Amino acid sequence: MPLIAGPAAIATLLQLTQTVGLPITLLALAVNLGLLVLSFAQAENLMRLIGPSALRAVSKIVSLLLAAIAVNLSRRGLTAG
C-alpha cells in the first residue's frame, strides 16, 4: 500500500491541488485509481503480453519519472522558502 498512497503520492496531490485546483486533482486521482485497479486485475495477462524484459524497461522508465518529479518538488520547495 505505501507505493500506492505513500508520502510521495500525498505530496504530489497537495502540489497538484495548489497548481491546478481541487476538481482536476480529484479527477486525476480517480482516473489513476481506476487504472490501478484495472492493471491489478489484469496483471497476469499484462505480464504474458508484455514479457519480463519489457516490464523491466517500463519499471526503469517509471522510476526515472518518479525521480524527476521528486527533484522538481524539491527544487520548488527550496526556491519557495
Helices and strands as residue ranges (DSSP letters): H 2-5, H 7-20, H 22-41, H 43-50, H 52-80
